[in-house]
């Protein structure tokens, strides 16, 4: 058995350790008292409404150059990982065009205020909810990023951030650059899927479950969930360059986007103040090495992250933007080459 197969098996077994308590956030949606807050004070993220997969089978979204537009903001971790995948794989704007909304969401939803005239040049809308309403007048949820719009029909076709990167990594292969990395290799998919589920529940969405909790109990449960998993990842990365040995995969993209926001937004804004990312030796050097890769660096906008999380917070009514943290430290050398050799991915 290769080290990659062993890693996949190990992570698949590790999946069994997710407890009923860890997954309880998904079981209380029927008792919501308002928005995405359940009656027990837990944050319950809304489900994705548009989840038709890309592919060649009947009923799937056709894989067609120039057909779609990705809407994102560098504030959002779910959206940022789409852009990282595009850059790593070489999927250019001639294949899927990209539109960007401002990082501070308004009371009317995500706004195209960065574009000339405050209107998306392709879709002709000012606020993202406009195209959700045009797609489904009965839709009552939030208009979310990432959003994939069919530019022919001017309708939303997919906002399923759980699976979007996997489509870019598989059925969109005809549009990859020549030397694109295989981020979702077949022999590792069982392990990647298992780890991604853990990362979503305990890290990516875990920070929100702690930050948006409305009871002390729910906050503490998810605070411990996040830091217990970070401790596990710190240990795992002491012996592995990436989450799957020396293979850069989809899982690394998913972990990175949360790590990149941790000290700037989650440590203070979400009261996840046990440790900063830079207080972990392996996680911090791992994150800095990923940041040194142009695809990760170019998709990371620390100012947008800070503005989006802190100027959009109800706890900051005077709209005061903190001066720190000092994000120039991301440019400092990391020790991963010393431990694992020259970077290859």
N, C-alpha and C positions, 0 to 999 in steps of 0.2 A: 504493500500500500504506500503510495506517495505521500509526502508531507501535506500536499494540498487535499488529498482524499482524507487523510487523518484529521486535518483541521475541519473539514466539512462534517465528518462524523462526530467529532468532539463538540462542535457547535450545535449540531442537531440534537445531541444528547442534552446539551446545556439548555436547550429550549424548554425541556421538561421542567426546569427549575422555576419558570415563571409561575408565581402562585396565583390563587384565585383572588387574593387581595390586590395583587399587581394589576389584574385585569378588570377589577371591579368597576372602573370608570366607564366601561362599555356596557354595563348592565343596569345603570341607573337612569338611562336616558328617558325612560317612560315617566319618571317622577320629577322631571325638570320643573323648576319654579319660575325661571325666567331665562331667556336666551339659552346659553350653554352652561348654566349652573344648575346642578341637580339639587334636590331637596336636602341632601346631606352636606351641601356646600362644596361638592366636588365639581371640577371643571370637566365638562363632557363635550369634546370637540364634535362639531356637526359632521355628518357623513357627506361624502362627495356625491353630488347629484349626477354629474356627467362622467361616466366611466366606461364608455364603449372603447374596446381595445383597438389598436392599430394592427392591421394584418391583411391577409389576402382572402380570408374566409368570408362567406356570406354574412352580412350584417356588421362586419368590422370596418373601421375607417381605412380607406385606401392610402397606401404609402405613396405619396405623389409629391414630387418636387414643386415648390411654389404654391402649394394648396393651403398651407396653414400659417398662422401667426401665433407666436408665444408672447403672452403678456406676463411681465415679471416686475419685481422691484428688488433691489439689492438689500432691502430691509429683511425680506422674508427668507427663512432658511429653505423652505420647500421649493420656492421659486429659484433660489440661487443654485441649487444643485442641478437644475435643468441646464443652466448656462454653463456650469462647470463641465457637465457631460458633453454639451455641444462643442466646447472648446477642446476638450481632450480628444473627441472623436473626429473633429474637423467638420462638423455639420454647420455649414455657413448660412448666411442670411439669404442666399440665393435658393437654398433648399427650404428652410423655415425662417420666415422673417421674425424679427424680435421688436416688441414695443415695451416701453418702460413707464410705469406709473411712479408718482412721487412717493417717497418713503413714509410720509405722515398721512395716514388715512383720514379723510374728512368725514363729516357727518352724512355726506352723500355717497360715501364709499371711496374706493381708489380713484385718484384723479390723474389725468394726463396733462398736468400743469407744466411738465418739463418740455412739452412739444410746443411748437409755434402756434399761437392762438389758443393754447390749452386744449387741443383736439388731436386725437391719434390720427396721423396722416393716412393710414390705411383704412381704419374702421370708421373714422368720422365721428367719434364719440368723445365726450368730455369725461364721463364717469363710467367706470367698468360695469356697474349694475345696469346701465342702459342696454348693453348687449345681452345680459342675462334675461332681462325683461322681454326683449325682442325674441329671444330663443324660447322662453317658457314663461308666459304671463302669469302662470300660477306659482312660480318658484318663490318661496318665502325665505330661503336661507341667505347667507352672506355671499356676495360675489367675491370669489377668492382668487388669489394668485398662488401657483401658476394657472393660467387659463389658456387653453388652446382653442383658437377660433378658426373655423373654415372661412377663408376670405372669399370664396365663391358664393356661399350662402349667407355670410355675415351672421353665423350662428355659433354659439359655444358648442364644442363637440367633446371636450375632455377637460376636467379639472382634477383628475385623480392623481394627486402627487405621490400616492403610494407606489404607483406602477409606472409613471411616465418615464423615468430614467431607464427602466428596463426595456421599454419600447425603443428608445434611441439606441440602446446597447444590443438590440437583436434585429428586429424587422427593418430598421432603418440602416442596416449595414451597407446597402448599395451606395449610400451617400457618405460613407466614412472617408477620411483621408487615407492614403496608402499605408502609413505606419501607425495607424490608430491602435491603441491598446484594447485588448479584450477585457472589458470591465465586468462582464457577467458570463464567465466561461462555464460551459455545460457541466464540467466535472465538479464545479464548486457551487452550483446553484442551490442545492439543498442546504448547504451550510450558509450561503449568503442570505437566502430567504429567512432562515432561522435567526441569524444574527440581526438582520434588518428588523424583524419583528421585535426583538429585544431592544434594539436601539430606539425604535419608535416609542415603545411603551415606557421605557425607563430613562431615556436621554432626550431625544428630539421632542416628544410630547410630554415627557416627564417634567421638564423645566416649566412648561405651561401649567401642568397640573399643580405644581407647587405654587407658581406665581399667581395664578388666578383662583386658587382655593379661597373659599369664603368662610372656612372654619379652621380653627387651630389644628384640629385632628387631621383634616385632609392635607393641610400644609405640611405637617410633620411627617405624615406617611410618605408623601411624595418627595419631600426634602431628603429623607433617608433613602428612598428608592434611587434617586439621582446619584447621591454620593456613594452609595454601596456599589453601583454599577461603575462609576468613575474609578473607584478603587480597584475593581476587577480589571478594567481596561488598562489602568496604570501597570498592573502586574503583567497582563498579557503582552503589552507593548515593550516590556523589558527584554523579551526574548524574540519578538517579531517586529520586523521593520514596519509592516502594514498589518491590517487585521487578519489577512490570510498570508502569513509568511512574507515573502518578498514580492507578492503579487498585489498591485494596486487594483482595487475592485470597487464596485458600486457601494459597498459598505463603507469604504473610506470616505467617499463623498458625503454620505449621510452623516457620519460622525463629525466630519470636519465642520460642516455648516453650523452645528451647535457649538462646537469648541470655539469657533471664530467669534461668536457672539457672547461667550460666557462672561468674560471680565468686563466687557463694555456694557452689557445689558442685564444679564441674568443675575450676576453676583449682587448687585444693588437693587435693581428694579424688581426682581423676582424673589428677593430675600434668600438667595442661595449662597450664603456667605460663610460657609464652613471653610472653603478654600477657593482661591482663584485658580484659573487654569495654569498660570505661570508658577504656582506652588507645587505642581506635579512635575517631576523630572521627565518621565517618559512621555506622558501625554503632551506636555508643553513642547518638547523637542520634536515629537511626531507632528504636531500641528504646524510648527514653524517650517518643517521640511515640506509639508504639503503646500504651505503658503509660498515656498520658494519656486514651486512649479507654476509657470505663467497662467495656466488655465484656472487654478485656484486663486492666485493673486489678483488677476484681472477681474474676477467676479466678486471680490471682497471689497466692500466700500464701508470702512469703519465709521465714517462721518454719517452716512445714510443709516447705518445700524443704530448709532447713538440717537440721531434725530427721530427716527421712527419709533423706537421703544420708549424714549424718555420725553419727547415733546408730545407724543400721542397718549401719554399716561394720565389717567384721572387723578393720580396722586401728585401731579405736577401742574396745578391750575395756573401758576404764574409763568409757566413755559420757560423755566430757567434751564439752560443747557449746560451740563457739567463740563468743565475744562478737560478732565481726565476721562479714562486712564491714558497713559502714554503708550500709544500703539506703535511707536517707532521700534519697540523691542521685538516686534515681529520680523524685523530685518536683521536682527542679530544672528550670528552663526548657530546652527544646531549641531548636535553630536551624533546624528544618525549615521553619517558616512564613517565616522570613527568606529562605530559599533558594528555596522553592517556592510560597509564598502560603498563604492560609488553608486549613486542613485540611478536605478534603471526601472522603467515601468512600461 
